[in-house]
Amino acid sequence: MLDLMRKHRRWISPVFFIIIVSFVAYYGLSGKDSAGGGVVAEVNGKIISYDTYRQQLAQTENYFRSQLKDKADEFLARMDLKKMVLNNIINKEVMDQAAADMGIKASDSELVEKLKSYEVFRDSSGNIDKNQMIAILKRNRIDPKSFIEDQKKEIASEKLKRMVEDSTVVSDTELWEEYVKENEKAEAQYCYYPPDFYMASQTVPENELKKYFQDNVSKYKLPDGADIEYVLVTPKDINSKISVTEQQAREYYNSHLSDYSSEDEQVKARHILFIVKPGTKPDEEEMIKRRAQKVLDETRKGKDFIALAQLHSEEPLATATGGDLGFFGKGEMDPEFEKAAFSLAEGEISGLVKSSFGYHIIKVEKKIKPGEAEPFEYVKDEVMDRMKREKGKDEVLAKASEIRKDWVGGKSESSLEIRPVRTKIYQDEDIEGIENAKKFYTTAYALKDGEISEPLRLGASCAVIKLIKKENAHDPKFEEVRGRVEKRYKSERGMASLDSHLKEIVSRINKGESVNDIASADKVTVETTGMVLRSDVSSDIRNRSAFTATMFVLNSTKRAGYVIDKNGAYLIVLNNKLPVSRSDFESRKSSMRASVIQNQTEMILNRIVENFKKKGSVTVSKEFEQLL
């Protein structure tokens, strides 16, 4: 929700932001600078430049950091942001090409209406001022011809989307199935069986292992590899040595004021959102409005606005941000929201503001004039985090360089500050604890026997690698892979035993035996899901989708079931399932239809993109792949 409402980027002039976003959304794929900074990828001959990729990556990361503040690092660590941004760029270009391949084009009249949607291009009569448009684009270093071509692509992509939407038909049966999936509630007990449940007790005769190896030797063919030692320096190794004082942060802020300022008036606000979905009935909307009014009354009584936002706001990030939207300028928000926010004084709270998203309660915390920087107090944490990240990268590299110097100088491995790890690595295999295994392997394999690499950056960490010996791809002897053979053999046999055991348990429970008695005998814990929707099943459960599907097919006759995969198994026993309401379904059918059509449209568009990729040529440069 927030990403739809707010597209703030500090280093881009907000009054032109909507124009730049439209251009950046098409990633500068045309024009003279298409290969600026090197080639990241090619999509059917169309170049995606490193400069374009870097700009989009920076915008995306800055957005998350501005929203999540001190929680940003944790959030970004869970995302593969680099790959996500690259895939988005590639998929958008593929979609544009697919639309062109289908003969879908923008008409002149459609282009004119599209350009009119940018307020800054219009004159006082509402018509496009061509000279003004060209001047604005050039001022922001955007080639006007490229911009026009990209607007045509955007129109064509939207027409493709509408064409798919118009051809999508959803039956009442499909809607009912979707309604049941969204609204059915059930409660179950469950027990987790780890994958090694039977492995510990297994003793495998050597002759069985050797026979298993001979029968499956193709699974153990070893690719090119290397016997290495390496030291990995991570931020944790130097974090205790990194500190930034408030005075240093203030000095950094003062020397980087342009990073925290805007050419236009800015407002810093928080909001509490009550969502009103398209198609909501008037009586339902009135109930939402009354709920919003009650919270507004609480703010009028002096209750803490942040706490109320965390408790009541339906904006997904509100519990983390307290409804904080940071600073934003005109043209970045829903028009009604923007009008209300800019009319408020500092510290003032609005009445209920209706936007296309629902009802908002807005509190303005600070207003700054054009060209003025956001006050240091508001960006202090961001400045300090930025300084720590910059200093951390330097410190990690310095520590890795120091270790390399000692190692090359003849210091023994045991006397190095961080003791090296010895291991064998293989092409195209993951390496435990290494962020970019491909880059790590390529660097190691390029060394000569006994050579020690320069410090190698791997995300926020740095590695120093010593090559002991290279190994060419070969069919291994049993002794080389005995450990892997034994592990796989025990795993397969153990999982087969667990599968048989669970089938027998399920049969016993369905005949009336107690799950608690069985769990006690197996020494596993019985837990309960609580009465939940499918979407509320705990994310801590491994193989959550299979668990949920099995849980909701159980009934009073067949109360027990199980799911099993390489991560272990779950025994699931249904306690209760609540019936869903036909009358409620009938009342919500029309709004549901629009939602289901939208979801199916996205699925079809994704298939179009994937099919077009298969027919064409999408390549990522090898040099760039190593950076991912």
C-alpha positions as CSV (number, residue, x, y, z in Angstrom):
1,M,0.0,0.0,0.0
2,L,2.7,2.4,1.0
3,D,4.6,1.9,-2.2
4,L,1.6,3.0,-4.2
5,M,1.0,6.1,-2.1
6,R,4.6,7.3,-1.7
7,K,7.3,7.4,-4.2
8,H,9.7,9.7,-2.4
9,R,13.4,9.8,-3.4
10,R,15.5,12.4,-1.7
11,W,18.1,12.9,-4.5
12,I,15.5,13.5,-7.2
13,S,13.6,16.7,-7.4
14,P,10.1,15.8,-6.2
15,V,8.2,18.1,-8.6
16,F,9.7,16.1,-11.5
17,F,9.7,12.7,-9.7
18,I,6.6,11.4,-11.5
19,I,8.2,12.1,-14.8
20,I,11.5,10.5,-13.9
21,V,9.7,7.4,-12.5
22,S,7.9,7.0,-15.8
23,F,11.2,7.3,-17.6
24,V,13.2,5.1,-15.2
25,A,10.4,2.5,-15.4
26,Y,11.5,1.9,-18.9
27,Y,15.2,1.9,-17.8
28,G,16.7,4.1,-20.3
29,L,16.8,1.3,-22.9
30,S,16.8,3.7,-25.8
31,G,19.0,6.6,-26.8
32,K,22.8,7.2,-26.9
33,D,23.5,6.3,-23.2
34,S,22.0,2.8,-23.3
35,A,25.3,1.2,-22.6
36,G,26.4,3.7,-20.0
37,G,28.6,2.1,-17.4
38,G,28.8,-1.3,-19.1
39,V,26.2,-3.8,-20.2
40,V,24.2,-5.7,-17.5
41,A,22.0,-7.7,-19.7
42,E,20.5,-7.9,-23.2
43,V,16.9,-8.6,-24.0
44,N,16.5,-9.7,-27.6
45,G,19.3,-7.3,-28.5
46,K,18.1,-4.5,-26.3
47,I,20.8,-3.4,-23.9
48,I,20.2,-2.8,-20.2
49,S,23.1,-0.6,-18.9
50,Y,24.8,-0.8,-15.5
51,D,24.0,2.8,-14.9
52,T,20.3,2.2,-15.4
53,Y,20.5,-0.9,-13.1
54,R,22.5,1.0,-10.4
55,Q,20.0,3.9,-10.4
56,Q,17.0,1.6,-10.0
57,L,18.8,-0.4,-7.3
58,A,19.6,2.8,-5.4
59,Q,16.1,4.1,-5.7
60,T,14.6,0.8,-4.4
61,E,17.0,0.5,-1.5
62,N,16.6,4.1,-0.5
63,Y,12.9,3.7,-0.5
64,F,13.0,0.8,1.9
65,R,15.5,2.5,4.2
66,S,13.4,5.7,4.3
67,Q,10.4,3.7,5.3
68,L,11.8,1.1,7.7
69,K,14.6,3.2,9.3
70,D,16.5,1.0,11.8
71,K,14.6,-2.1,10.7
72,A,15.8,-1.7,7.1
73,D,19.0,-3.8,7.4
74,E,17.1,-6.8,8.8
75,F,14.5,-6.5,6.1
76,L,16.9,-6.1,3.2
77,A,19.1,-9.0,4.5
78,R,16.1,-11.3,3.8
79,M,15.6,-10.0,0.3
80,D,17.8,-10.7,-2.7
81,L,17.4,-7.0,-3.7
82,K,19.9,-7.1,-6.6
83,K,18.3,-10.0,-8.4
84,M,14.8,-8.6,-7.7
85,V,15.6,-5.3,-9.3
86,L,17.3,-6.9,-12.3
87,N,14.4,-9.3,-12.9
88,N,11.9,-6.4,-12.7
89,I,13.9,-4.5,-15.3
90,I,14.2,-7.5,-17.6
91,N,10.5,-8.4,-17.2
92,K,9.3,-4.9,-18.0
93,E,11.4,-4.8,-21.2
94,V,10.1,-8.3,-22.1
95,M,6.5,-7.1,-21.6
96,D,7.1,-4.1,-23.8
97,Q,8.5,-6.3,-26.6
98,A,5.6,-8.8,-26.2
99,A,3.1,-6.0,-26.7
100,A,4.9,-4.8,-29.8
101,D,5.1,-8.4,-31.1
102,M,1.3,-8.6,-30.8
103,G,0.9,-5.4,-32.8
104,I,-0.3,-3.4,-29.8
105,K,0.6,0.2,-30.3
106,A,-0.2,3.6,-28.8
107,S,-2.3,6.0,-31.0
108,D,-1.4,9.7,-31.3
109,S,-4.5,10.6,-29.3
110,E,-3.6,8.2,-26.5
111,L,-0.1,9.6,-26.4
112,V,-1.5,13.2,-26.1
113,E,-3.7,12.1,-23.2
114,K,-0.8,10.4,-21.5
115,L,1.4,13.5,-21.7
116,K,-1.5,15.6,-20.4
117,S,-1.5,13.5,-17.3
118,Y,1.7,15.2,-16.2
119,E,0.6,18.5,-14.7
120,V,4.0,20.1,-15.2
121,F,3.7,19.7,-19.0
122,R,0.4,21.6,-19.2
123,D,-0.2,25.3,-19.8
124,S,-2.9,27.3,-18.1
125,S,-5.5,26.1,-20.7
126,G,-4.7,22.4,-19.9
127,N,-2.9,21.8,-23.2
128,I,0.6,20.4,-23.6
129,D,3.2,23.1,-23.7
130,K,5.8,21.4,-26.0
131,N,8.6,23.9,-25.2
132,Q,8.0,23.6,-21.5
133,M,8.0,19.8,-21.6
134,I,11.3,19.6,-23.5
135,A,12.9,22.1,-21.2
136,I,11.8,20.1,-18.1
137,L,13.1,16.8,-19.6
138,K,16.4,18.3,-20.6
139,R,16.8,19.9,-17.2
140,N,16.5,16.4,-15.7
141,R,19.0,15.0,-18.3
142,I,16.2,13.0,-20.1
143,D,16.3,12.8,-23.8
144,P,12.8,13.9,-25.1
145,K,12.7,11.5,-28.0
146,S,13.5,8.6,-25.7
147,F,10.9,9.8,-23.2
148,I,8.2,9.9,-25.9
149,E,9.1,6.4,-27.1
150,D,8.9,5.1,-23.5
151,Q,5.5,6.7,-23.0
152,K,4.3,4.8,-26.0
153,K,5.6,1.6,-24.5
154,E,3.8,2.2,-21.3
155,I,0.5,2.9,-23.1
156,A,1.0,-0.4,-25.2
157,S,1.7,-2.4,-22.0
158,E,-1.4,-1.0,-20.3
159,K,-3.5,-1.8,-23.4
160,L,-2.2,-5.4,-23.3
161,K,-3.2,-5.6,-19.6
162,R,-6.7,-4.3,-20.4
163,M,-7.0,-6.7,-23.3
164,V,-6.2,-9.6,-20.9
165,E,-8.6,-8.3,-18.3
166,D,-11.4,-7.9,-20.8
167,S,-11.0,-11.5,-21.9
168,T,-10.8,-13.0,-18.4
169,V,-14.1,-14.7,-17.3
170,V,-14.6,-16.0,-13.8
171,S,-17.5,-18.4,-13.0
172,D,-19.6,-18.4,-9.8
173,T,-18.1,-21.8,-9.0
174,E,-14.6,-20.4,-9.2
175,L,-15.6,-17.4,-7.1
176,W,-17.1,-19.7,-4.4
177,E,-13.9,-21.8,-4.3
178,E,-11.9,-18.6,-3.9
179,Y,-14.2,-17.4,-1.2
180,V,-13.9,-20.7,0.7
181,K,-10.1,-20.4,0.5
182,E,-10.1,-16.9,1.8
183,N,-12.7,-17.3,4.6
184,E,-12.8,-20.9,5.8
185,K,-11.3,-21.4,9.3
186,A,-10.0,-24.5,10.9
187,E,-8.1,-25.6,14.0
188,A,-5.6,-28.5,14.1
189,Q,-3.1,-30.2,16.3
190,Y,0.2,-31.1,14.8
191,C,3.6,-32.8,15.5
192,Y,6.8,-32.2,13.7
193,Y,9.1,-35.1,12.9
194,P,12.7,-34.0,11.9
195,P,14.2,-35.6,8.8
196,D,16.7,-37.5,10.9
197,F,14.0,-39.1,13.1
198,Y,15.1,-42.6,12.0
199,M,18.7,-41.8,10.9
200,A,20.4,-41.8,14.3
201,S,19.5,-45.4,15.0
202,Q,20.7,-46.6,11.6
203,T,23.8,-48.7,11.2
204,V,24.7,-49.3,7.5
205,P,27.0,-52.2,6.5
206,E,29.9,-51.1,4.3
207,N,28.9,-53.5,1.5
208,E,25.4,-51.9,1.4
209,L,26.9,-48.5,1.1
210,K,29.3,-49.6,-1.7
211,K,26.4,-51.3,-3.6
212,Y,24.3,-48.1,-3.2
213,F,27.2,-46.0,-4.6
214,Q,27.6,-48.3,-7.6
215,D,23.9,-48.2,-8.4
216,N,23.9,-44.4,-8.1
217,V,27.4,-43.4,-9.3
218,S,26.0,-40.9,-11.8
219,K,24.7,-38.8,-8.8
220,Y,28.2,-38.4,-7.4
221,K,30.1,-37.2,-10.5
222,L,32.4,-34.5,-9.2
223,P,32.6,-31.3,-11.3
224,D,35.7,-29.1,-11.5
225,G,36.7,-28.2,-8.0
226,A,39.4,-26.9,-5.7
227,D,40.9,-27.7,-2.4
228,I,41.2,-24.4,-0.6
229,E,41.7,-22.5,2.6
230,Y,40.0,-19.2,3.2
231,V,39.4,-16.5,5.7
232,L,36.1,-14.6,5.7
233,V,35.9,-11.2,7.4
234,T,32.3,-10.2,8.2
235,P,30.8,-7.0,9.6
236,K,30.4,-8.9,12.9
237,D,34.2,-9.2,13.2
238,I,34.6,-5.4,13.2
239,N,31.3,-3.9,14.3
240,S,32.5,-3.4,17.9
241,K,35.3,-1.2,16.5
242,I,33.0,1.0,14.4
243,S,31.4,4.0,16.2
244,V,30.0,7.3,14.9
245,T,29.5,10.2,17.3
246,E,26.6,12.6,16.9
247,Q,29.1,15.3,16.2
248,Q,30.6,13.3,13.3
249,A,27.2,12.6,12.0
250,R,26.3,16.3,12.1
251,E,29.5,17.2,10.2
252,Y,28.7,14.5,7.6
253,Y,25.1,15.8,7.3
254,N,26.4,19.4,6.9
255,S,28.7,18.4,4.1
256,H,26.0,16.3,2.4
257,L,23.1,18.7,2.7
258,S,22.0,18.2,-0.9
259,D,21.3,14.5,-0.1
260,Y,18.7,15.6,2.4
261,S,17.1,18.6,0.7
262,S,14.6,19.2,-2.1
263,E,13.9,22.0,-4.6
264,D,10.2,22.1,-3.5
265,E,8.2,22.4,-0.3
266,Q,8.2,19.2,1.7
267,V,5.9,17.9,4.5
268,K,6.7,15.2,7.0
269,A,3.6,13.4,8.1
270,R,2.2,10.3,9.8
271,H,-1.2,8.8,9.0
272,I,-3.6,6.2,10.2
273,L,-5.3,4.4,7.3
274,F,-8.6,2.6,7.2
275,I,-8.8,0.8,3.8
276,V,-12.0,1.0,1.7
277,K,-11.7,-1.5,-1.1
278,P,-13.2,-0.9,-4.6
279,G,-16.8,-2.2,-4.7
280,T,-17.4,-1.8,-0.9
281,K,-21.1,-1.4,-0.2
282,P,-22.2,2.0,1.3
283,D,-23.3,0.4,4.6
284,E,-19.9,-1.3,4.9
285,E,-18.1,1.9,4.1
286,E,-20.1,3.7,6.8
287,M,-19.0,1.2,9.4
288,I,-15.4,1.8,8.3
289,K,-15.9,5.5,8.6
290,R,-17.4,5.2,12.1
291,R,-14.4,3.1,13.2
292,A,-12.1,5.8,11.8
293,Q,-14.0,8.5,13.6
294,K,-13.6,6.8,16.9
295,V,-9.8,6.7,16.5
296,L,-9.9,10.4,15.4
297,D,-11.7,11.2,18.6
298,E,-8.9,9.4,20.5
299,T,-6.3,11.7,18.8
300,R,-8.3,14.7,19.8
301,K,-8.1,13.6,23.4
302,G,-4.3,13.7,23.2
303,K,-3.7,10.0,22.9
304,D,-0.3,9.1,21.4
305,F,-0.6,9.2,17.6
306,I,2.2,6.7,16.9
307,A,0.6,4.2,19.3
308,L,-2.8,4.6,17.7
309,A,-1.2,4.2,14.2
310,Q,0.5,1.0,15.3
311,L,-2.7,-0.3,16.8
312,H,-5.3,0.7,14.2
313,S,-3.8,1.5,10.9
314,E,-4.3,-1.0,8.1
315,E,-1.3,0.2,6.1
316,P,1.0,-2.9,6.2
317,L,4.1,-1.2,7.5
318,A,2.4,0.8,10.2
319,T,3.3,-1.5,13.1
320,A,7.0,-0.9,12.2
321,T,6.8,2.8,11.2
322,G,4.0,4.1,13.4
323,G,2.4,5.5,10.2
324,D,5.5,7.5,9.3
325,L,5.6,8.7,5.7
326,G,8.8,10.7,6.0
327,F,9.1,13.8,3.9
328,F,7.2,14.1,0.6
329,G,6.5,16.8,-1.9
330,K,3.6,17.7,-4.2
331,G,2.8,15.2,-6.9
332,E,3.9,12.2,-4.8
333,M,0.6,11.4,-3.0
334,D,-3.0,10.8,-3.7
335,P,-4.4,14.2,-4.6
336,E,-6.9,14.4,-1.7
337,F,-4.3,13.2,0.8
338,E,-1.8,15.7,-0.6
339,K,-4.3,18.6,-0.4
340,A,-5.1,17.9,3.2
341,A,-1.5,17.3,4.3
342,F,-0.1,20.6,2.8
343,S,-3.0,22.6,4.3
344,L,-2.2,21.5,7.9
345,A,0.2,23.4,10.2
346,E,3.0,21.7,12.0
347,G,1.6,19.6,14.9
348,E,-1.9,19.8,13.5
349,I,-4.1,16.6,13.0
350,S,-6.6,16.5,10.1
351,G,-10.2,15.3,10.2
352,L,-11.1,12.2,8.2
353,V,-9.6,12.5,4.7
354,K,-11.1,10.3,2.0
355,S,-8.6,9.2,-0.7
356,S,-8.7,6.4,-3.3
357,F,-7.3,4.1,-0.6
358,G,-9.8,4.8,2.1
359,Y,-10.0,7.1,5.1
360,H,-6.9,8.7,6.6
361,I,-6.1,10.6,9.8
362,I,-3.1,12.8,9.1
363,K,-0.7,14.4,11.5
364,V,1.9,16.9,10.1
365,E,5.1,16.9,12.1
366,K,7.3,19.2,10.1
367,K,7.2,21.4,7.0
368,I,10.3,22.6,5.1
369,K,10.6,25.3,2.5
370,P,12.0,24.8,-1.1
371,G,15.8,24.2,-1.0
372,E,15.8,23.6,2.8
373,A,17.3,20.4,4.1
374,E,15.4,18.0,6.4
375,P,16.4,18.8,9.9
376,F,19.3,16.8,11.3
377,E,17.1,15.5,14.2
378,Y,14.8,13.8,11.7
379,V,17.6,12.1,9.7
380,K,20.2,11.6,12.4
381,D,19.7,7.8,12.6
382,E,19.8,7.5,8.8
383,V,23.0,9.6,8.6
384,M,24.7,7.5,11.3
385,D,23.6,4.2,9.7
386,R,25.0,5.4,6.4
387,M,28.3,6.4,7.9
388,K,28.6,3.1,9.8
389,R,27.9,1.1,6.5
390,E,30.5,3.2,4.7
391,K,33.1,2.8,7.5
392,G,32.2,-0.8,7.9
393,K,33.0,-1.6,4.3
394,D,36.4,0.1,4.7
395,E,37.2,-1.6,8.0
396,V,36.2,-5.1,6.6
397,L,38.5,-4.5,3.6
398,A,41.3,-3.2,5.8
399,K,41.1,-6.2,8.1
400,A,41.1,-8.7,5.2
401,S,44.1,-6.9,3.7
402,E,46.0,-7.1,7.0
403,I,45.3,-10.8,7.3
404,R,46.4,-11.4,3.7
405,K,49.6,-9.5,4.3
406,D,50.4,-11.7,7.4
407,W,49.5,-14.9,5.4
408,V,51.6,-14.0,2.4
409,G,54.4,-12.9,4.8
410,G,54.7,-16.5,6.1
411,K,52.5,-16.4,9.3
412,S,51.1,-19.8,10.0
413,E,47.4,-20.4,9.6
414,S,47.0,-21.0,13.3
415,S,48.5,-17.6,14.2
416,L,46.3,-15.5,11.9
417,E,43.8,-13.3,13.6
418,I,40.9,-15.2,12.0
419,R,41.8,-18.8,11.5
420,P,41.3,-20.1,7.9
421,V,38.7,-22.7,7.0
422,R,39.8,-25.6,4.8
423,T,37.3,-27.1,2.4
424,K,36.6,-28.4,-1.1
425,I,34.5,-26.3,-3.4
426,Y,32.9,-27.3,-6.6
427,Q,31.6,-25.4,-9.6
428,D,27.9,-24.4,-9.5
429,E,27.5,-25.6,-5.9
430,D,26.6,-23.4,-2.9
431,I,29.3,-22.7,-0.3
432,E,28.0,-22.5,3.3
433,G,28.3,-19.0,4.7
434,I,29.4,-17.4,1.4
435,E,27.0,-14.9,-0.2
436,N,28.2,-15.1,-3.8
437,A,29.4,-18.7,-4.3
438,K,30.0,-18.3,-8.0
439,K,32.2,-15.2,-7.6
440,F,34.1,-17.0,-4.8
441,Y,34.6,-20.1,-6.9
442,T,35.7,-18.2,-10.0
443,T,38.3,-16.3,-8.0
444,A,39.6,-19.4,-6.2
445,Y,39.9,-21.5,-9.5
446,A,41.8,-18.7,-11.2
447,L,44.6,-18.9,-8.6
448,K,47.8,-21.0,-9.0
449,D,48.5,-23.8,-6.4
450,G,49.7,-22.1,-3.2
451,E,48.7,-18.6,-4.3
452,I,46.7,-16.3,-2.0
453,S,44.1,-14.1,-3.5
454,E,43.6,-10.3,-3.0
455,P,40.7,-9.5,-0.6
456,L,37.5,-10.4,-2.4
457,R,34.4,-8.4,-1.6
458,L,31.3,-10.6,-1.1
459,G,28.4,-8.3,-0.2
460,A,29.3,-6.7,3.2
461,S,32.0,-9.3,3.8
462,C,35.5,-9.9,2.4
463,A,37.3,-13.2,1.8
464,V,41.0,-14.1,1.3
465,I,41.4,-17.4,-0.5
466,K,44.5,-19.8,-0.7
467,L,44.4,-22.4,-3.4
468,I,45.8,-25.8,-2.3
469,K,45.1,-27.8,-5.4
470,K,42.7,-27.8,-8.4
471,E,40.7,-30.8,-9.2
472,N,39.2,-31.5,-12.7
473,A,35.8,-33.0,-13.1
474,H,35.8,-36.8,-12.7
475,D,33.9,-39.9,-11.6
476,P,34.9,-40.3,-8.0
477,K,36.1,-43.3,-6.1
478,F,33.9,-44.5,-3.3
479,E,36.4,-43.3,-0.6
480,E,36.2,-39.7,-2.0
481,V,32.5,-39.4,-1.5
482,R,31.8,-41.9,1.2
483,G,30.4,-39.3,3.6
484,R,28.0,-38.0,1.0
485,V,26.9,-41.5,0.0
486,E,26.3,-42.5,3.6
487,K,24.3,-39.3,4.4
488,R,22.1,-39.7,1.3
489,Y,21.6,-43.5,1.8
490,K,20.6,-43.0,5.5
491,S,18.3,-40.0,4.5
492,E,16.5,-42.0,1.8
493,R,16.1,-45.0,4.1
494,G,15.1,-42.9,7.1
495,M,12.5,-40.9,5.2
496,A,11.0,-44.1,3.7
497,S,10.7,-45.5,7.3
498,L,9.2,-42.2,8.5
499,D,6.7,-42.2,5.6
500,S,5.6,-45.8,6.5
501,H,5.3,-44.8,10.2
502,L,3.2,-41.8,9.6
503,K,0.8,-43.8,7.3
504,E,0.3,-46.2,10.1
505,I,-0.2,-43.4,12.7
506,V,-2.8,-41.7,10.5
507,S,-4.8,-44.9,10.2
508,R,-4.7,-45.4,14.0
509,I,-5.9,-41.8,14.7
510,N,-8.7,-42.0,12.1
511,K,-9.9,-45.1,14.0
512,G,-10.0,-43.1,17.2
513,E,-6.6,-43.3,18.8
514,S,-5.3,-40.2,20.7
515,V,-2.7,-38.0,19.0
516,N,-1.3,-37.2,22.5
517,D,-0.6,-40.8,23.3
518,I,1.1,-41.3,19.9
519,A,3.2,-38.1,20.4
520,S,4.2,-39.2,23.8
521,A,5.4,-42.6,22.5
522,D,7.3,-40.9,19.7
523,K,8.8,-38.3,22.0
524,V,7.5,-35.4,19.8
525,T,5.6,-32.3,20.9
526,V,1.9,-31.7,20.1
527,E,1.1,-28.1,19.1
528,T,-2.0,-26.3,17.9
529,T,-2.6,-23.9,15.1
530,G,-5.5,-22.1,16.8
531,M,-8.6,-21.3,14.8
532,V,-7.1,-19.8,11.7
533,L,-7.6,-18.9,8.1
534,R,-5.4,-20.5,5.5
535,S,-3.4,-17.2,5.3
536,D,-2.8,-17.2,9.0
537,V,-1.1,-20.6,9.3
538,S,2.2,-19.9,11.1
539,S,5.1,-19.0,8.8
540,D,7.4,-21.0,11.1
541,I,6.0,-24.2,9.7
542,R,8.3,-25.7,7.1
543,N,6.5,-26.5,3.8
544,R,3.7,-24.3,4.9
545,S,1.7,-24.5,1.7
546,A,1.5,-28.3,1.7
547,F,0.7,-28.2,5.5
548,T,-2.1,-25.7,4.9
549,A,-3.6,-27.6,1.9
550,T,-3.6,-30.9,3.9
551,M,-5.0,-29.3,7.0
552,F,-8.0,-27.8,5.2
553,V,-8.9,-31.0,3.3
554,L,-9.3,-33.0,6.5
555,N,-12.9,-33.5,7.8
556,S,-14.8,-35.3,10.6
557,T,-14.4,-38.6,8.8
558,K,-10.8,-38.3,7.8
559,R,-9.4,-36.3,10.8
560,A,-5.7,-37.0,10.3
561,G,-3.1,-36.6,7.5
562,Y,0.5,-35.8,7.1
563,V,3.0,-34.0,4.8
564,I,6.6,-35.1,4.3
565,D,9.6,-33.7,2.4
566,K,13.4,-33.3,2.8
567,N,12.8,-30.9,5.7
568,G,10.9,-33.4,7.8
569,A,7.3,-34.3,8.3
570,Y,4.1,-33.0,10.0
571,L,1.4,-35.2,11.5
572,I,-1.8,-33.1,11.3
573,V,-5.1,-33.8,13.2
574,L,-8.2,-31.7,12.6
575,N,-9.9,-30.4,15.8
576,N,-12.6,-28.3,14.2
577,K,-13.6,-26.5,11.0
578,L,-16.1,-23.7,10.8
579,P,-18.7,-23.5,8.0
580,V,-18.5,-20.5,5.6
581,S,-21.5,-18.3,4.9
582,R,-23.3,-18.5,1.5
583,S,-25.2,-15.2,2.2
584,D,-21.9,-13.3,2.9
585,F,-20.5,-14.8,-0.3
586,E,-23.5,-13.5,-2.3
587,S,-23.1,-10.0,-0.9
588,R,-19.4,-9.9,-1.7
589,K,-19.5,-11.7,-5.1
590,S,-19.2,-8.6,-7.3
591,S,-16.2,-7.1,-5.5
592,M,-14.5,-10.5,-5.3
593,R,-14.9,-11.0,-9.1
594,A,-12.9,-7.8,-9.7
595,S,-10.1,-9.0,-7.4
596,V,-10.0,-12.5,-8.9
597,I,-9.9,-11.1,-12.4
598,Q,-7.0,-8.9,-11.4
599,N,-5.1,-11.9,-9.9
600,Q,-5.7,-14.0,-13.0
601,T,-4.7,-11.1,-15.2
602,E,-1.4,-10.9,-13.4
603,M,-0.9,-14.7,-13.8
604,I,-1.6,-14.5,-17.5
605,L,0.7,-11.6,-18.0
606,N,3.5,-13.5,-16.1
607,R,3.0,-16.4,-18.5
608,I,3.2,-14.1,-21.5
609,V,6.5,-12.7,-20.2
610,E,7.9,-16.2,-19.5
611,N,6.8,-17.6,-22.9
612,F,8.3,-14.6,-24.7
613,K,11.5,-15.1,-22.8
614,K,11.7,-18.7,-23.9
615,K,11.1,-17.7,-27.6
616,G,13.7,-15.0,-27.5
617,S,17.1,-14.4,-25.9
618,V,17.7,-12.9,-22.5
619,T,21.3,-12.9,-21.3
620,V,23.0,-11.5,-18.3
621,S,26.7,-10.6,-18.7
622,K,29.1,-13.0,-17.0
623,E,30.9,-10.1,-15.3
624,F,27.7,-8.7,-13.8
625,E,26.6,-12.2,-12.7
626,Q,29.6,-12.3,-10.4
627,L,28.4,-9.2,-8.6
628,L,25.0,-10.6,-7.8
